[in-house]
Amino acid sequence: MIFSSLELQNTNNNNRLKYLIRLAVLGLLLLLASLSCFWSAPAWAGINDDKYEGNIFILYAGNGSLVPPRLSLKQSLEREMPTVLVYYVDDSKDCKQFSVVVSRIQEFYGRAANIMPITIDSLDIKANYTPQEPGFYYEGAVPQTVILNQQGKVVFNGKGQVKYEAIDDVLREVFNLLPRAESETLKVRTFNEFNSELVE
């Protein structure tokens, strides 16, 4: 009898121990599952990928003042103001990289010209557009840069990542400024990994 009561006590102790171990494992699993909700990959914005992180002009060009444009195309044409239309999408590597160039254009010409970044997702889908609508000039590529002079005539239409100098040369002609070769040499001063400015 004594042995059977000891055996029974040992069995009960073993069962309790197994029960406590199972309970501890279950608690640990529940803790890990609840903590996994807080473990997520960090959100990294990448200028060299085609992922959407938000407005490219705010993220990569450091220039939230570009979007939305201060004037519509119709208002620009009515005021006989030169206009730079830039067609883009926020989830394109090429557009992300080109946003820095657009910011530089605004830096030098933003007071005299209407710089209009236009996401192609915002274009109305129509069979025909008038010259006072941005869809009239869009040709199915991003980025695409179109420059209209004071008379509303297209003087530049570039697709892809156009160099700042090519756009600057056209705008110098539009505003009757000295060509680059005859103007004072400017140097680039970088103030972060994406943005730079020209200084004397």
DRENBADO-889686 format. One record per residue: residue in three letters; x, y, z of N, C-alpha, C, O in turn. Coordinates in steps of 0.02 Angstrom, whole numbers, padded with zeros to 5 digits. Atoms other than C-alpha are relative to their C-alpha. Layout:
rest nc1 nc2 nc3 cac1 cac2 cac3 cc1 cc2 cc3 oc1 oc2 oc3
ALA X Y Z X Y Z X Y Z X Y Z
...
END
This chain:
rest nc1 nc2 nc3 cac1 cac2 cac3 cc1 cc2 cc3 oc1 oc2 oc3
MET 00041 -00060 00000 00000 00000 00000 00042 00062 00000 00027 00111 -00034
ILE -00042 -00059 -00004 00138 00118 00043 00030 00015 -00068 00034 00074 -00088
PHE -00030 -00011 00066 00220 00092 -00126 -00051 00028 -00050 -00035 00072 -00089
SER 00050 -00023 00048 00059 00118 -00222 -00019 00072 00015 -00033 00110 -00032
SER 00016 -00069 -00014 00022 00281 -00130 00057 00046 -00021 00046 00102 -00044
LEU -00058 -00040 00024 00200 00343 -00168 00000 00004 -00076 00014 00056 -00106
GLU 00004 00000 00072 00179 00291 -00348 -00054 00047 -00025 -00045 00084 -00073
LEU 00055 -00045 00018 00014 00383 -00356 00021 00073 00010 00003 00115 -00031
GLN -00023 -00068 -00013 00094 00538 -00280 00050 00021 -00053 00047 00078 -00077
ASN -00049 -00015 00053 00239 00530 -00405 -00035 00011 -00067 -00015 00055 -00105
THR 00037 -00008 00062 00117 00509 -00548 -00036 00067 -00001 -00035 00102 -00052
ASN 00033 -00065 -00004 00017 00660 -00489 00050 00057 -00008 00036 00107 -00041
ASN -00052 -00052 00006 00177 00761 -00472 00024 00005 -00073 00034 00060 -00098
ASN -00020 00000 00071 00231 00709 -00648 -00053 00032 -00044 -00037 00072 -00089
ASN 00055 -00029 00039 00061 00754 -00718 -00002 00076 00009 -00012 00114 -00038
ARG 00000 -00073 -00013 00068 00924 -00631 00058 00033 -00036 00051 00087 -00064
LEU -00059 -00028 00032 00243 00954 -00697 -00011 00005 -00076 00005 00055 -00107
LYS 00015 -00001 00072 00190 00906 -00874 -00051 00056 -00016 -00044 00091 -00066
TYR 00051 -00052 00009 00038 01019 -00856 00031 00070 00003 00016 00113 -00038
LEU -00033 -00066 -00007 00146 01166 -00797 00046 00014 -00059 00050 00071 -00082
ILE -00044 -00010 00058 00271 01139 -00938 -00042 00018 -00062 -00025 00064 -00099
ARG 00044 -00016 00057 00130 01136 -01067 -00028 00070 00006 -00033 00106 -00044
LEU 00026 -00067 -00012 00056 01293 -00990 00053 00053 -00013 00037 00105 -00043
ALA -00054 -00047 00012 00225 01381 -00994 00015 00007 -00074 00026 00062 -00099
VAL -00012 -00001 00073 00254 01333 -01177 -00055 00037 -00036 -00043 00078 -00080
LEU 00058 -00035 00031 00079 01391 -01224 00004 00075 00014 -00008 00115 -00031
GLY -00007 -00071 -00017 00107 01556 -01132 00055 00033 -00041 00047 00089 -00064
LEU -00055 -00026 00040 00274 01580 -01221 -00021 00009 -00073 -00005 00060 -00104
LEU 00024 -00005 00070 00194 01546 -01391 -00048 00058 -00008 -00045 00095 -00058
LEU 00046 -00057 00003 00054 01670 -01354 00037 00066 00004 00019 00114 -00030
LEU -00040 -00061 -00007 00182 01801 -01301 00036 00015 -00065 00036 00072 -00088
LEU -00035 -00010 00064 00283 01775 -01460 -00048 00021 -00055 -00032 00064 -00096
ALA 00050 -00018 00050 00127 01784 -01567 -00023 00073 00008 -00031 00109 -00041
SER 00022 -00069 -00011 00072 01946 -01486 00055 00050 -00015 00041 00104 -00040
LEU -00056 -00045 00015 00246 02023 -01503 00013 00004 -00075 00039 00055 -00099
SER -00013 -00002 00073 00255 01976 -01687 -00039 00054 -00035 -00021 00077 -00089
CYS 00038 -00056 00029 00123 02108 -01720 00041 00064 00000 00032 00107 -00042
PHE -00041 -00060 -00005 00252 02237 -01668 00064 -00006 -00039 00098 00044 -00052
TRP -00059 00010 00040 00393 02160 -01767 -00019 00003 -00073 -00046 -00045 -00100
SER 00013 -00005 00072 00374 02224 -01943 00062 00030 -00031 00102 00064 00002
ALA -00058 -00027 00035 00502 02269 -02072 -00003 00076 -00001 -00057 00105 -00009
PRO 00000 -00073 00001 00555 02450 -02065 -00020 00026 -00069 -00005 -00006 -00119
ALA 00022 -00030 00064 00480 02562 -02199 00057 00043 -00027 00067 00099 -00003
TRP -00055 -00038 00030 00627 02618 -02305 -00023 00026 -00067 -00046 -00011 -00110
ALA 00014 -00030 00065 00598 02738 -02446 00062 -00011 -00043 00118 00001 -00021
GLY -00057 00014 00044 00706 02692 -02594 -00007 00037 -00066 -00055 00029 -00103
ILE 00001 -00038 00062 00748 02808 -02737 00017 -00045 -00060 00005 -00026 -00117
ASN -00020 00045 00055 00812 02659 -02838 -00046 -00059 -00009 -00025 -00112 -00033
ASP 00047 00055 00011 00655 02552 -02838 -00066 00027 -00025 -00077 00088 -00026
ASP 00065 -00019 00027 00480 02554 -02910 -00056 -00011 00052 -00111 -00031 00034
LYS 00050 00008 -00053 00389 02548 -02743 -00030 00068 00018 00002 00119 00012
TYR 00034 -00061 -00021 00263 02675 -02683 00013 00014 00074 00001 -00029 00116
GLU -00010 -00020 -00069 00312 02769 -02525 -00036 00065 00016 -00039 00085 00074
GLY 00033 -00064 -00010 00215 02931 -02548 00019 00047 -00057 00046 00025 -00108
ASN -00015 -00049 00052 00235 03091 -02648 00075 00008 -00009 00111 00023 00038
ILE -00073 -00001 00014 00406 03089 -02732 00031 00069 00009 00090 00074 00025
PHE -00030 -00067 -00007 00428 03277 -02726 00012 00018 00073 00059 00056 00088
ILE -00011 -00010 -00072 00411 03279 -02537 00057 -00045 00024 00100 -00023 00061
LEU -00049 00048 -00024 00516 03122 -02509 00070 00009 -00029 00119 00005 00008
TYR -00065 00001 00032 00656 03140 -02635 00026 00068 -00023 00086 00079 -00024
ALA -00022 -00066 00022 00659 03319 -02697 00000 00051 00057 00025 00106 00050
GLY 00003 -00046 -00057 00627 03396 -02526 -00039 00062 -00016 -00024 00116 00010
ASN 00035 -00058 00024 00501 03509 -02608 -00075 -00014 -00005 -00100 -00031 -00059
GLY 00072 00012 00000 00319 03489 -02558 -00039 00056 -00032 -00099 00049 -00043
SER 00035 -00057 00030 00278 03659 -02635 -00017 -00011 -00073 -00056 00028 -00102
LEU 00014 00013 00071 00275 03583 -02809 -00069 -00030 -00012 -00098 -00022 -00065
VAL 00063 00036 00009 00118 03482 -02780 -00050 00024 00052 -00034 00023 00111
PRO 00024 -00010 00068 -00014 03538 -02815 00029 00064 -00030 00052 00108 00007
PRO -00026 -00061 00033 00041 03668 -02944 -00040 00062 00022 -00100 00057 00036
ARG 00035 -00060 -00023 -00001 03847 -02897 -00050 00026 -00050 -00099 00059 -00030
LEU 00047 -00021 00052 -00088 03881 -03063 -00019 -00060 -00043 00020 -00107 -00051
SER 00019 00052 00049 -00186 03771 -03183 00032 00017 -00067 00057 00073 -00077
LEU -00027 -00012 00067 -00127 03753 -03363 -00040 00055 -00034 -00011 00098 -00068
LYS 00042 -00052 00030 -00274 03859 -03420 00019 00070 00026 00024 00117 -00013
GLN -00019 -00065 -00029 -00226 04000 -03300 00069 00021 -00025 00080 00080 -00039
SER -00067 -00015 00026 -00045 03989 -03357 -00003 00028 -00071 00029 00078 -00087
LEU 00006 -00022 00070 -00093 04005 -03540 -00034 00068 -00005 -00015 00110 -00045
GLU 00034 -00065 00001 -00212 04149 -03504 00047 00056 00022 00041 00112 -00003
ARG -00048 -00051 -00024 -00071 04243 -03414 00061 00005 -00044 00106 00045 -00032
GLU -00058 00004 00045 00050 04202 -03555 00064 -00013 00039 00116 00020 00028
MET -00056 00019 -00042 00166 04123 -03429 00031 -00065 -00026 -00006 -00113 -00037
PRO -00031 00063 00019 00293 03992 -03484 -00017 -00054 00051 -00021 -00042 00111
THR 00022 00055 -00043 00244 03822 -03416 00044 -00061 -00012 00060 -00078 -00068
VAL -00037 00062 00004 00343 03666 -03377 -00045 -00055 00028 -00059 -00057 00088
LEU 00042 00057 -00019 00233 03510 -03374 00045 -00060 00011 00085 -00077 -00033
VAL -00039 00060 -00014 00311 03358 -03292 -00048 -00056 00019 -00080 -00054 00072
TYR 00045 00057 -00012 00212 03195 -03304 00039 -00053 00038 00095 -00070 00020
TYR -00035 00048 -00043 00255 03067 -03171 -00049 -00048 00033 -00110 -00039 00031
VAL 00037 00043 -00046 00197 02924 -03060 00045 -00007 00062 00106 -00004 00057
ASP -00038 00003 -00063 00248 02904 -02877 00037 -00066 00010 00081 -00070 00053
ASP -00033 00065 -00010 00301 02721 -02895 00046 -00018 -00058 00049 -00076 -00078
SER -00048 00012 00054 00431 02741 -03032 00069 00024 00021 00078 00081 00042
LYS -00069 -00018 -00017 00618 02738 -03001 00023 00060 -00041 00054 00105 -00014
ASP -00021 -00056 00043 00647 02854 -03150 -00031 00066 00022 00002 00117 00021
CYS 00034 -00061 -00023 00518 02979 -03087 00028 00023 00067 00037 00083 00077
LYS -00029 -00019 -00065 00589 02974 -02911 00066 00037 -00010 00078 00089 00020
GLN -00065 -00030 00012 00763 03013 -02975 -00007 00067 -00036 00031 00114 -00023
PHE 00010 -00062 00038 00698 03148 -03094 -00031 00055 00042 -00025 00114 00025
SER 00032 -00051 -00042 00603 03237 -02954 00050 00051 00025 00032 00109 00037
VAL -00053 -00046 -00022 00768 03313 -02898 00013 00053 -00053 00024 00112 -00037
VAL -00009 -00047 00056 00789 03393 -03070 -00057 00050 -00003 -00047 00109 -00014
VAL 00059 -00044 00002 00612 03462 -03064 00005 00052 00056 -00013 00110 00046
SER -00009 -00046 -00056 00650 03540 -02895 00051 00054 -00018 00043 00112 00000
ARG -00050 -00050 00023 00804 03625 -02970 -00030 00048 -00050 -00015 00108 -00049
ILE 00033 -00044 00049 00699 03692 -03113 -00041 00052 00037 -00039 00112 00021
GLN 00041 -00048 -00038 00579 03769 -02988 00043 00050 00038 00024 00108 00045
GLU -00044 -00043 -00038 00723 03839 -02887 00021 00061 -00041 00024 00117 -00016
PHE -00024 -00055 00042 00784 03944 -03034 -00054 00035 -00041 -00047 00094 -00056
TYR 00050 -00029 00044 00627 03973 -03136 -00070 00003 00030 -00117 00025 -00003
GLY 00066 00006 -00031 00484 03949 -03013 -00039 00065 00007 -00100 00063 00010
ARG 00036 -00064 -00006 00443 04135 -02998 -00024 00026 -00068 -00073 00063 -00072
ALA 00017 -00026 00066 00437 04167 -03185 -00039 -00050 -00043 -00072 -00031 -00091
ALA 00034 00052 00039 00369 04001 -03249 -00045 -00040 00047 -00034 -00043 00107
ASN 00044 00044 -00039 00229 03886 -03192 00027 -00071 -00007 00023 -00101 -00061
ILE -00025 00069 00000 00308 03719 -03145 -00057 -00045 00023 -00083 -00038 00078
MET 00059 00042 -00013 00172 03586 -03152 00015 -00074 -00002 00009 -00106 -00055
PRO -00003 00073 -00002 00210 03409 -03095 -00071 -00028 -00002 -00114 -00007 00037
ILE 00067 00028 00008 00060 03305 -03149 00005 -00076 00003 00036 -00107 -00040
THR 00001 00073 -00002 00033 03127 -03093 -00049 -00024 -00053 -00105 00001 -00059
ILE 00043 00023 00056 -00038 03031 -03240 -00064 -00031 00024 -00113 -00036 -00013
ASP 00062 00028 -00028 -00164 02950 -03125 -00054 00053 00007 -00113 00036 00012
SER 00049 -00054 -00008 -00248 03120 -03109 -00029 00024 -00066 -00076 00065 -00067
LEU 00025 -00022 00066 -00274 03143 -03297 -00069 -00030 -00014 -00080 -00090 -00003
ASP 00066 00025 00021 -00454 03130 -03355 00009 -00043 -00062 00047 -00026 -00108
ILE -00004 00044 00059 -00477 02987 -03477 -00053 00023 -00050 -00113 00017 -00038
LYS 00044 -00026 00052 -00550 03063 -03634 00028 -00018 -00068 00087 -00034 -00075
ALA -00023 00012 00068 -00542 03034 -03820 00039 00059 -00027 00089 00050 -00062
ASN -00033 -00061 00025 -00492 03214 -03856 00008 00050 00056 -00034 00057 00100
TYR -00014 -00053 -00048 -00413 03353 -03754 00010 00065 -00037 00026 00066 -00097
THR -00015 -00065 00029 -00398 03538 -03785 00071 00019 00022 00096 -00009 00070
PRO -00068 -00021 -00020 -00227 03625 -03778 00002 00032 00069 00057 00044 00095
GLN 00000 -00028 -00067 -00282 03699 -03611 -00005 -00054 00054 -00010 -00039 00113
GLU 00003 00057 -00047 -00288 03525 -03531 00067 -00037 -00002 00094 -00049 -00056
PRO -00064 00036 -00002 -00131 03433 -03472 00001 -00064 -00041 00054 -00083 -00067
GLY 00003 00062 00037 -00189 03272 -03556 00017 00008 -00074 00036 -00040 -00107
PHE -00014 -00015 00071 -00165 03356 -03727 00073 -00015 -00018 00088 -00036 -00074
TYR -00072 00005 00014 00026 03348 -03711 00031 -00066 00021 00089 -00080 00005
TYR -00027 00062 -00026 00047 03180 -03627 00005 -00053 -00055 -00043 -00062 -00093
GLU -00011 00048 00054 00121 03046 -03741 00014 -00071 00024 00042 -00112 -00012
GLY -00003 00069 -00024 00118 02890 -03631 00065 -00021 00033 00075 -00081 00045
ALA -00064 00017 -00033 00292 02898 -03551 00007 00040 00064 -00017 00096 00070
VAL -00017 -00037 -00061 00351 02945 -03377 00073 -00012 00016 00098 -00068 00007
PRO 00022 -00070 -00001 00438 03052 -03337 00001 00029 -00071 00040 00008 -00114
GLN 00002 -00037 00063 00394 03166 -03481 -00002 00074 00018 -00041 00095 00061
THR -00004 -00072 -00014 00439 03351 -03482 -00018 00039 -00062 00012 00029 -00115
VAL 00022 -00041 00056 00349 03475 -03594 00006 00073 00022 -00018 00092 00076
ILE -00006 -00072 -00015 00393 03661 -03599 -00039 00038 -00051 -00030 00030 -00112
LEU 00040 -00045 00043 00269 03787 -03668 00027 00070 00010 00039 00092 00067
ASN -00023 -00069 -00008 00328 03963 -03705 -00058 00047 00016 -00114 00024 00029
GLN 00051 -00050 -00018 00232 04125 -03672 -00062 -00004 -00045 -00117 00014 -00024
GLN 00055 00005 00048 00124 04094 -03826 -00035 -00068 00003 -00082 -00080 -00035
GLY 00031 00066 -00007 00080 03917 -03772 00026 -00050 -00052 -00004 -00103 -00060
LYS -00029 00044 00050 00189 03839 -03907 00049 -00049 00034 00088 -00028 00077
VAL -00046 00049 -00028 00282 03677 -03865 00070 00014 -00028 00081 00011 -00089
VAL -00069 -00013 00020 00468 03718 -03868 00047 -00055 00023 00106 -00056 00005
PHE -00041 00057 -00023 00530 03559 -03782 -00047 -00056 00019 -00099 -00045 00051
ASN 00038 00059 -00019 00463 03382 -03763 00049 -00056 00010 00071 -00088 -00038
GLY -00050 00051 -00016 00580 03262 -03675 -00030 -00057 00040 -00070 -00045 00085
LYS 00024 00059 -00036 00545 03086 -03616 00058 -00032 00038 00115 -00031 00015
GLY -00052 00031 -00041 00640 02997 -03479 00034 00052 00044 00009 00107 00052
GLN -00037 -00044 -00045 00767 03073 -03363 00042 00049 -00041 00100 00035 -00059
VAL -00034 -00052 00039 00814 03231 -03456 00047 00037 00047 00031 00050 00105
LYS -00049 -00037 -00041 00968 03322 -03392 -00026 00071 00013 -00058 00102 -00029
TYR 00020 -00068 -00018 00939 03486 -03302 00026 00051 -00051 -00009 00098 -00069
GLU -00031 -00048 00047 01057 03574 -03424 -00040 00005 -00065 -00045 00060 -00093
ALA 00041 -00002 00061 00947 03527 -03574 -00062 00042 00010 -00081 00082 -00033
ILE 00060 -00039 -00015 00794 03601 -03490 00019 00073 00012 -00016 00119 -00011
ASP -00025 -00067 -00014 00893 03752 -03429 00015 00038 -00065 -00001 00097 -00071
ASP -00015 -00033 00065 00954 03789 -03607 -00064 00025 -00034 -00065 00080 -00061
VAL 00063 -00019 00031 00774 03792 -03671 -00031 00059 00038 -00054 00107 00008
LEU 00029 -00054 -00040 00713 03901 -03527 00040 00065 -00006 00011 00120 -00002
ARG -00041 -00060 00012 00859 04022 -03555 -00023 00034 -00065 -00026 00095 -00069
GLU 00025 -00029 00063 00796 04045 -03733 -00069 00030 00010 -00083 00085 -00014
VAL 00068 -00025 -00012 00615 04065 -03676 00002 00067 00035 -00037 00112 00018
PHE -00004 -00062 -00039 00666 04201 -03553 00052 00049 -00027 00064 00101 00004
ASN -00049 -00044 00032 00797 04278 -03669 00058 00014 00047 00079 00072 00055
LEU -00057 -00006 -00045 00938 04246 -03546 00064 -00019 -00037 00062 -00050 -00091
LEU -00064 00019 00030 01123 04227 -03585 00007 -00076 -00002 -00015 -00110 00045
PRO -00014 00072 00001 01175 04053 -03641 00046 -00019 00058 00081 00024 00086
ARG -00041 00024 -00055 01263 03948 -03511 00074 00017 -00010 00108 00036 00038
ALA -00071 -00013 00014 01433 03971 -03596 00019 00073 00014 00077 00088 00028
GLU -00014 -00071 -00010 01418 04161 -03577 -00019 00026 00069 -00008 00084 00085
SER 00021 -00022 -00067 01350 04166 -03399 00052 -00021 00051 00097 -00060 00037
GLU -00047 00015 -00054 01441 04156 -03234 -00003 -00074 00017 -00057 -00104 00019
THR -00004 00071 -00017 01500 03983 -03187 -00029 -00012 00070 -00012 00023 00118
LEU 00031 00018 -00063 01397 03905 -03049 00028 -00068 00022 00044 -00110 -00019
LYS -00024 00063 -00028 01454 03764 -02934 -00057 -00034 00038 -00103 -00001 00062
VAL 00051 00038 -00036 01350 03627 -02857 00020 -00006 00073 00076 -00026 00089
ARG -00010 00010 -00072 01333 03627 -02667 -00053 -00050 00022 -00112 -00038 00016
THR 00046 00052 -00021 01257 03468 -02598 -00018 00010 00073 00026 00021 00115
PHE 00019 -00006 -00070 01154 03480 -02439 -00036 -00062 00026 -00054 -00064 00085
ASN 00018 00067 -00023 01089 03301 -02431 00012 -00048 -00058 00036 -00027 -00111
GLU -00018 00049 00051 01103 03141 -02531 -00038 00006 -00065 -00017 -00022 -00115
PHE 00040 -00006 00061 00968 03190 -02657 00001 00070 -00029 -00005 00078 -00090
ASN 00008 -00069 00022 00968 03380 -02667 00065 00038 00000 00109 00027 00042
SER -00057 -00043 00003 01096 03506 -02718 -00024 00067 -00028 -00080 00072 -00053
GLU 00018 -00065 00028 01096 03688 -02769 00061 00030 -00033 00117 00012 -00016
LEU -00054 -00033 00034 01200 03796 -02882 00017 00065 00037 -00028 00103 00056
VAL -00023 -00061 -00034 01304 03933 -02801 00058 00029 -00040 00089 -00006 -00081
GLU -00056 -00032 00035 01433 04057 -02863 00066 -00021 00031 00119 00001 00008
END
